[in-house]
């Protein structure tokens, strides 16, 4: 029977914790951008919010895959 790799599990949980932080930060940044559409910094802030949202999705998948690898091993 295979045992769980605890170091890899902790790494995956850290990635998921960072994902949760990004899941709150990205919508807030996008909300601030759309609230100030006539401001000159609208496009840079909007692009930053979209990048943060995409990174949150990426980190979520990476965190789940890391946790799965720690429990079941590599393919």
Secondary structure, DSSP 4 states (H G I P E B T S, - for coil): -PPP-HHHHHHHHHHHHHHHHHHHHHHHHHHHHHHTTTSTTHHHHHHHHHHHHHHHHHHHHHHHHHHHHHHH---
